[in-house]
């Protein structure tokens, strides 16, 4: 069963998978959770005017390009999902810029 999202009722894409960026630990996304080697964070899927977003229940970012920063005391930031030319990615945006995590094939 496909999840419907946003005001236009389009189904959400399957965002499940393992995502990698050389800066950081692997992110595994499945069943409404983002798993890292040390933490599991719940999220919901939604849409904004640009596209599909993951809304985590905790802040998930990149700390000075050196690793993941997961912090429940910070305001959670959206994680953007994109599938340009069949190459699914998650984009974490933070003070040090955007970090693109590519999904394993």
DSSP file (Angstrom, degrees, kcal/mol; ACC not computed):
  #  RESIDUE AA STRUCTURE BP1 BP2  ACC     N-H-->O    O-->H-N    N-H-->O    O-->H-N    TCO  KAPPA ALPHA  PHI   PSI    X-CA   Y-CA   Z-CA
    1    1 A X              0   0    0      0, 0.0     2,-0.3     0, 0.0     0, 0.0   0.000 360.0 360.0 360.0 126.8    0.0    0.0    0.0
    2    2 A X        -     0   0    0      1,-0.0     2,-0.3     9,-0.0    11,-0.1  -0.604 360.0-124.1 -83.1 140.3    1.5    3.4   -1.0
    3    3 A X        -     0   0    0     -2,-0.3     9,-3.0     9,-0.3     2,-0.4  -0.663  22.0-140.7 -80.3 137.5    1.4    6.3    1.4
    4    4 A X  E     -A   11   0A   0     -2,-0.3     2,-0.4     7,-0.3     7,-0.2  -0.790  24.7-173.0 -98.8 144.0   -0.3    9.4    0.1
    5    5 A X  E   > +A   10   0A   0      5,-2.5     5,-0.6    -2,-0.4     4,-0.4  -0.974  31.6   6.7-142.6 153.0    1.3   12.7    0.9
    6    6 A X  T > 5S-     0   0    0     -2,-0.4     3,-1.1     1,-0.2    42,-0.1   0.034  94.9 -60.8  73.3 176.4    0.7   16.4    0.6
    7    7 A X  T 3 5S+     0   0    0      1,-0.2    -1,-0.2     2,-0.1     0, 0.0   0.686 131.3  58.8 -73.0 -17.4   -2.3   18.2   -0.6
    8    8 A X  T 3 5S-     0   0    0     -3,-0.3    -1,-0.2     2,-0.1    -2,-0.2   0.536 100.7-130.8 -91.7  -4.1   -2.1   16.7   -4.0
    9    9 A X  T < 5 +     0   0    0     -3,-1.1    -3,-0.2    -4,-0.4     2,-0.1   0.628  48.3 157.1  70.8  13.9   -2.4   13.1   -2.8
   10   10 A X  E   < -A    5   0A   0     -5,-0.6    -5,-2.5    -6,-0.1    -1,-0.2  -0.447  48.5-104.1 -68.4 145.0    0.5   11.8   -4.8
   11   11 A X  E     -A    4   0A   0     -7,-0.2    -7,-0.3    -2,-0.1     2,-0.2  -0.398  34.0-114.6 -67.9 147.3    2.1    8.6   -3.4
   12   12 A X        -     0   0    0     -9,-3.0    -9,-0.3     1,-0.1    -1,-0.1  -0.541  31.3-114.1 -75.6 146.8    5.4    9.0   -1.5
   13   13 A X        -     0   0    0     -2,-0.2     2,-0.9     1,-0.1    -1,-0.1  -0.365  36.7 -94.5 -72.5 162.5    8.4    7.3   -3.1
   14   14 A X        +     0   0    0      1,-0.2    -1,-0.1    -2,-0.1   -12,-0.0  -0.721  43.6 178.1 -78.5 108.8   10.1    4.4   -1.3
   15   15 A X        +     0   0    0     -2,-0.9    14,-0.2     2,-0.0    -1,-0.2   0.439  36.3 125.6 -92.1  -0.9   12.9    6.2    0.6
   16   16 A X        +     0   0    0     12,-0.1     2,-0.3    87,-0.0    14,-0.2  -0.261  37.5  80.1 -62.1 143.3   14.1    3.0    2.2
   17   17 A X  E    S-B   29   0B   0     12,-2.3    12,-3.1     2,-0.0     2,-0.5  -0.885  78.4 -66.6 151.3-178.6   17.7    2.1    1.8
   18   18 A X  E     -B   28   0B   0     -2,-0.3    86,-3.1    10,-0.2     2,-0.4  -0.921  44.2-163.7-107.2 128.0   21.3    2.6    3.0
   19   19 A X  E     -BC  27 103B   0      8,-3.4     8,-2.4    -2,-0.5     2,-0.3  -0.899   5.2-167.4-117.1 140.5   22.7    6.1    2.3
   20   20 A X  E     + C   0 102B   0     82,-2.5    82,-2.5    -2,-0.4     2,-0.3  -0.952  17.0 173.9-132.2 147.6   26.4    7.0    2.4
   21   21 A X    >   -     0   0    0      3,-0.4     3,-1.7    -2,-0.3    80,-0.1  -0.966  37.7-125.3-142.9 138.1   28.6   10.1    2.4
   22   22 A X  T 3  S+     0   0    0     -2,-0.3    79,-0.1     1,-0.3    -1,-0.0   0.737 106.5  60.2 -57.6 -22.5   32.4   10.0    2.8
   23   23 A X  T 3  S+     0   0    0      2,-0.1    -1,-0.3    44,-0.0     2,-0.2   0.758 109.9  24.2 -73.3 -23.4   32.2   12.4    5.8
   24   24 A X  S <  S-     0   0    0     -3,-1.7    -3,-0.4    43,-0.1    43,-0.1  -0.646  85.0 -70.4-140.6 177.8   30.0   10.4    8.0
   25   25 A X        -     0   0    0     -2,-0.2     2,-0.2     1,-0.1    -1,-0.1  -0.304  62.6 -88.1 -69.5 161.7   28.5    7.2    9.2
   26   26 A X        -     0   0    0     -6,-0.1     2,-0.5    -2,-0.0    11,-0.3  -0.467  34.6-145.5 -71.8 142.0   26.0    5.3    7.1
   27   27 A X  E     -B   19   0B   0     -8,-2.4    -8,-3.4    -2,-0.2     2,-0.5  -0.958  10.0-164.7-108.6 126.5   22.3    6.2    7.4
   28   28 A X  E     -BD  18  35B   0      7,-2.6     7,-3.5    -2,-0.5     2,-0.5  -0.959   6.2-164.2-112.0 123.7   19.8    3.3    7.0
   29   29 A X  E     +BD  17  34B   0    -12,-3.1   -12,-2.3    -2,-0.5     2,-0.3  -0.922  26.9 130.6-112.5 124.6   16.3    4.4    6.4
   30   30 A X  E >   + D   0  33B   0      3,-2.4     3,-1.5    -2,-0.5    -2,-0.1  -0.919  61.4   6.6-169.1 145.8   13.3    2.0    6.8
   31   31 A X  T 3  S-     0   0    0     -2,-0.3     3,-0.1     1,-0.3    -2,-0.0   0.833 127.9 -50.7  50.9  42.7   10.0    1.7    8.5
   32   32 A X  T 3  S+     0   0    0      1,-0.2    11,-2.3    10,-0.1     2,-0.4   0.688 117.2 104.4  74.5  17.8    9.8    5.3    9.6
   33   33 A X  E <   -DE  30  42B   0     -3,-1.5    -3,-2.4     9,-0.2     2,-0.6  -0.979  58.1-149.2-134.0 146.3   13.3    5.2   11.2
   34   34 A X  E     -DE  29  41B   0      7,-3.2     7,-2.7    -2,-0.4     2,-0.5  -0.970  23.6-160.2-108.8 119.7   16.8    6.5   10.4
   35   35 A X  E     +DE  28  40B   0     -7,-3.5    -7,-2.6    -2,-0.6     2,-0.2  -0.872  13.5 176.5-106.3 133.7   19.4    4.2   11.9
   36   36 A X        -     0   0    0      3,-3.1    -9,-0.1    -2,-0.5    -2,-0.0  -0.707  51.6 -92.6-116.1 174.3   23.0    5.2   12.5
   37   37 A X  S    S+     0   0    0    -11,-0.3     3,-0.1    -2,-0.2   -10,-0.1   0.763 124.9  23.5 -59.8 -21.9   25.7    3.0   14.1
   38   38 A X  S    S+     0   0    0      1,-0.2     2,-0.3     0, 0.0    -1,-0.2   0.604 123.1  33.6-119.7 -15.3   24.8    4.5   17.5
   39   39 A X        -     0   0    0      2,-0.0    -3,-3.1     0, 0.0     2,-0.4  -0.946  53.0-146.0-143.1 158.7   21.2    5.9   17.3
   40   40 A X  E     -E   35   0B   0     -2,-0.3     2,-0.4    -5,-0.2    -5,-0.2  -0.999  20.1-169.4-126.2 128.8   17.8    5.3   15.9
   41   41 A X  E     -E   34   0B   0     -7,-2.7    -7,-3.2    -2,-0.4     2,-0.2  -0.962  15.6-134.7-121.3 131.4   15.7    8.4   15.0
   42   42 A X  E     +E   33   0B   0     -2,-0.4    15,-2.4    -9,-0.2    16,-0.3  -0.522  28.7 177.5 -79.7 151.8   12.0    8.3   14.1
   43   43 A X  E     -F   56   0B   0    -11,-2.3     2,-0.3    13,-0.3    13,-0.2  -0.975  21.5-143.2-147.6 162.4   10.8   10.4   11.1
   44   44 A X  E     -F   55   0B   0     11,-1.3    11,-3.0    -2,-0.3     2,-0.3  -0.932  22.9-123.7-121.5 152.6    7.6   11.2    9.2
   45   45 A X  E     +F   54   0B   0     -2,-0.3     2,-0.3     9,-0.2     9,-0.2  -0.725  39.7 152.8 -93.3 144.6    7.4   11.8    5.4
   46   46 A X  E     -F   53   0B   0      7,-2.2     7,-2.7    -2,-0.3     2,-0.4  -0.906  33.0-121.8-153.2-179.4    5.9   14.9    4.0
   47   47 A X  E     -F   52   0B   0     -2,-0.3     5,-0.2     5,-0.2     2,-0.2  -0.973  18.7-176.4-129.6 146.4    6.0   17.2    1.0
   48   48 A X        -     0   0    0      3,-2.5     5,-0.0    -2,-0.4    -2,-0.0  -0.636  54.3 -78.0-122.6-168.9    6.8   20.9    0.6
   49   49 A X  S    S+     0   0    0     -2,-0.2     3,-0.1     1,-0.2    -2,-0.0   0.683 130.5  45.5 -68.2 -15.1    6.8   23.0   -2.5
   50   50 A X  S    S-     0   0    0      1,-0.3     2,-0.3     0, 0.0    -1,-0.2   0.827 119.6 -84.4 -94.1 -38.3   10.1   21.6   -3.6
   51   51 A X  S    S-     0   0    0     31,-0.0    -3,-2.5     0, 0.0    -1,-0.3  -0.973  70.8  -7.1 167.1-152.9    9.5   17.9   -3.0
   52   52 A X  E     -F   47   0B   0     29,-0.4    29,-2.3    -2,-0.3     2,-0.3  -0.544  55.3-175.6 -81.2 137.3    9.6   15.0   -0.5
   53   53 A X  E     -FG  46  80B   0     -7,-2.7    -7,-2.2    -2,-0.2     2,-0.5  -0.965  22.2-138.5-132.3 150.0   11.1   15.6    2.9
   54   54 A X  E     -FG  45  79B   0     25,-3.2    25,-2.5    -2,-0.3     2,-0.7  -0.917  14.5-156.8-102.4 133.2   11.8   13.5    6.0
   55   55 A X  E     -FG  44  78B   0    -11,-3.0   -11,-1.3    -2,-0.5    23,-0.1  -0.855  13.5-160.4-112.9  94.4   10.9   15.2    9.3
   56   56 A X  E     -F   43   0B   0     -2,-0.7   -13,-0.3    21,-0.5    20,-0.1  -0.320  22.6-131.3 -73.1 157.5   13.1   13.6   12.0
   57   57 A X  S    S+     0   0    0    -15,-2.4     2,-0.3     2,-0.1    19,-0.1   0.514  92.9  38.4 -85.8  -4.2   12.1   13.8   15.7
   58   58 A X  S    S-     0   0    0    -16,-0.3     2,-0.3    19,-0.1    19,-0.2  -0.936 101.3 -86.2-136.2 160.0   15.6   14.9   16.6
   59   59 A X  E     -J   71   0C   0     12,-1.4    12,-1.7    15,-0.5     2,-0.4  -0.519  42.7-175.6 -66.1 128.6   18.2   17.1   15.0
   60   60 A X  E     +J   70   0C   0     -2,-0.3     2,-0.2    17,-0.2    10,-0.2  -0.975  24.4 130.6-128.0 115.9   20.3   15.1   12.4
   61   61 A X  E     -J   69   0C   0      8,-2.4     8,-3.0    -2,-0.4     2,-0.5  -0.774  55.6 -90.1-146.7-170.0   23.2   17.0   10.8
   62   62 A X  E     -J   68   0C   0      6,-0.3     2,-0.9    -2,-0.2    34,-0.3  -0.963  30.6-139.5-117.6 130.8   26.8   16.9   10.0
   63   63 A X  S >  S-     0   0    0      4,-3.1     3,-2.6    -2,-0.5     4,-0.4  -0.797  74.6 -40.3 -95.4 104.6   29.4   18.3   12.5
   64   64 A X  T 3  S-     0   0    0     -2,-0.9    -1,-0.2     1,-0.3     0, 0.0   0.788 106.1 -67.7  49.6  35.6   32.1   20.2   10.7
   65   65 A X  T 3  S+     0   0    0      2,-0.2    -1,-0.3     1,-0.1     3,-0.1   0.642 122.5  98.8  66.6  14.2   32.2   17.7    7.9
   66   66 A X  S <  S-     0   0    0     -3,-2.6     2,-0.3     1,-0.3    -2,-0.2   0.527  89.1 -36.7-112.6  -8.9   33.6   15.1   10.3
   67   67 A X  S    S-     0   0    0     -4,-0.4    -4,-3.1   -43,-0.1    -1,-0.3  -0.949  75.5 -52.8 166.7 174.3   30.6   13.0   11.3
   68   68 A X  E     -J   62   0C   0     -2,-0.3     2,-0.5    -6,-0.2    -6,-0.3  -0.462  37.8-154.5 -75.0 143.8   27.0   12.9   12.2
   69   69 A X  E     +J   61   0C   0     -8,-3.0    -8,-2.4    -2,-0.2     2,-0.5  -0.963  15.0 177.5-119.2 109.8   25.6   15.2   14.8
   70   70 A X  E     +J   60   0C   0     -2,-0.5     2,-0.4   -10,-0.2   -10,-0.2  -0.967  10.5 165.4-115.8 119.4   22.4   13.9   16.4
   71   71 A X  E >   -J   59   0C   0    -12,-1.7   -12,-1.4    -2,-0.5     3,-0.9  -0.949  31.0-165.8-145.0 115.3   21.1   16.1   19.2
   72   72 A X  T 3  S+     0   0    0     -2,-0.4     4,-0.1     1,-0.2    -1,-0.1   0.593  91.4  63.8 -77.3  -9.2   17.7   16.1   20.9
   73   73 A X  T 3  S+     0   0    0    -14,-0.1     2,-0.2     2,-0.1    -1,-0.2   0.615  92.9  75.7 -88.4 -11.8   18.4   19.6   22.3
   74   74 A X  S <  S-     0   0    0     -3,-0.9   -15,-0.5   -15,-0.1     2,-0.3  -0.661  96.6 -96.8 -96.1 155.4   18.5   21.2   18.9
   75   75 A X        -     0   0    0     -2,-0.2   -17,-0.1   -17,-0.1    -2,-0.1  -0.534  47.1-109.8 -68.6 128.8   15.5   21.9   16.7
   76   76 A X        -     0   0    0     -2,-0.3     2,-0.3   -19,-0.1   -17,-0.2  -0.359  31.7-150.3 -61.9 136.6   15.0   19.1   14.1
   77   77 A X        -     0   0    0    -19,-0.2   -21,-0.5   -17,-0.1   -17,-0.2  -0.817  21.5-105.3-105.8 147.7   15.8   20.1   10.6
   78   78 A X  E     -G   55   0B   0     -2,-0.3    15,-0.5   -23,-0.1     2,-0.5  -0.344  24.3-141.5 -68.5 153.6   14.2   18.6    7.5
   79   79 A X  E     -GH  54  92B   0    -25,-2.5   -25,-3.2    13,-0.1     2,-0.4  -0.983  17.9-137.3-116.4 122.4   16.1   16.1    5.4
   80   80 A X  E     -GH  53  91B   0     11,-1.8    11,-2.7    -2,-0.5     2,-0.4  -0.647  10.9-154.5 -87.0 133.9   15.4   16.5    1.7
   81   81 A X  E     + H   0  90B   0    -29,-2.3   -29,-0.4    -2,-0.4     2,-0.3  -0.884  17.9 174.6-102.6 136.5   14.9   13.4   -0.5
   82   82 A X  E     - H   0  89B   0      7,-2.2     7,-2.9    -2,-0.4     2,-0.1  -0.985  23.3-167.6-139.1 151.1   15.7   13.6   -4.2
   83   83 A X  E >   + H   0  88B   0     -2,-0.3     3,-0.7     5,-0.2     2,-0.6  -0.582  20.3 174.3-136.5  71.5   15.7   11.1   -7.0
   84   84 A X  E >  S- H   0  87B   0      3,-0.8     3,-1.1     1,-0.3    -2,-0.1  -0.708  73.7 -14.4 -84.8 121.9   17.4   12.8   -9.9
   85   85 A X  T 3  S-     0   0    0     -2,-0.6    -1,-0.3     1,-0.3     3,-0.1   0.853 128.1 -55.8  55.7  39.1   18.1   10.5  -12.9
   86   86 A X  T <  S+     0   0    0     -3,-0.7     2,-0.6     1,-0.1    -1,-0.3   0.713 110.6 119.3  71.8  20.5   17.4    7.4  -10.8
   87   87 A X  E <   -H   84   0B   0     -3,-1.1    -3,-0.8     2,-0.0    -1,-0.1  -0.802  54.2-151.6-120.0  87.9   20.0    8.2   -8.2
   88   88 A X  E     +H   83   0B   0     -2,-0.6    15,-2.5    -5,-0.2     2,-0.3  -0.315  22.0 173.3 -64.3 137.1   18.2    8.6   -4.8
   89   89 A X  E     -HI  82 102B   0     -7,-2.9    -7,-2.2    13,-0.2     2,-0.4  -0.959  28.4-143.8-139.5 158.1   19.8   10.9   -2.3
   90   90 A X  E     -HI  81 101B   0     11,-2.3    11,-3.2    -2,-0.3     2,-0.6  -0.979  18.1-153.1-116.3 137.9   19.2   12.5    1.1
   91   91 A X  E     -HI  80 100B   0    -11,-2.7   -11,-1.8    -2,-0.4     2,-0.6  -0.953   5.2-165.0-116.9 117.4   20.4   16.0    1.7
   92   92 A X  E     -HI  79  99B   0      7,-2.5     7,-2.5    -2,-0.6     2,-0.4  -0.893  11.1-160.8 -98.6 123.3   21.3   17.1    5.2
   93   93 A X  E     + I   0  98B   0     -2,-0.6     2,-0.2   -15,-0.5     5,-0.2  -0.877  24.8 139.8-107.9 135.2   21.6   20.9    5.5
   94   94 A X  E >   - I   0  97B   0      3,-1.7     3,-2.0    -2,-0.4   -31,-0.1  -0.847  66.0 -65.2-155.0-169.2   23.4   22.5    8.3
   95   95 A X  T 3  S+     0   0    0      1,-0.3     3,-0.1    -2,-0.2   -32,-0.1   0.744 128.5  52.0 -62.3 -23.8   25.8   25.3    9.3
   96   96 A X  T 3  S-     0   0    0      1,-0.4    -1,-0.3   -34,-0.3     2,-0.2   0.287 119.9-101.9 -96.0  10.0   28.6   23.8    7.3
   97   97 A X  E <   - I   0  94B   0     -3,-2.0    -3,-1.7   -35,-0.1    -1,-0.4  -0.625  59.2 -28.6 107.5-166.4   26.5   23.5    4.1
   98   98 A X  E     - I   0  93B   0     -5,-0.2     2,-0.5    -2,-0.2    -5,-0.2  -0.724  46.8-162.5 -93.1 138.2   24.7   20.7    2.4
   99   99 A X  E     - I   0  92B   0     -7,-2.5    -7,-2.5    -2,-0.4     2,-0.5  -0.987  10.3-150.3-121.6 122.4   25.9   17.1    2.7
  100  100 A X  E     - I   0  91B   0     -2,-0.5     2,-0.5    -9,-0.2    -9,-0.2  -0.816   6.4-163.8 -98.9 123.5   24.5   14.6    0.1
  101  101 A X  E     - I   0  90B   0    -11,-3.2   -11,-2.3    -2,-0.5     2,-0.3  -0.933  12.1-149.0-106.4 121.7   24.1   11.0    1.0
  102  102 A X  E     -CI  20  89B   0    -82,-2.5   -82,-2.5    -2,-0.5     2,-0.3  -0.721  15.8-119.9 -94.5 140.0   23.7    8.6   -1.9
  103  103 A X  E     -C   19   0B   0    -15,-2.5   -84,-0.3    -2,-0.3   -15,-0.1  -0.575  27.9-115.5 -78.4 137.0   21.7    5.5   -1.7
  104  104 A X              0   0    0    -86,-3.1   -86,-0.2    -2,-0.3    -1,-0.1  -0.349 360.0 360.0 -63.0 149.6   23.4    2.1   -2.3
  105  105 A X              0   0    0    -88,-0.1    -1,-0.1   -18,-0.0    -2,-0.0   0.431 360.0 360.0 -87.6 360.0   22.2    0.3   -5.3
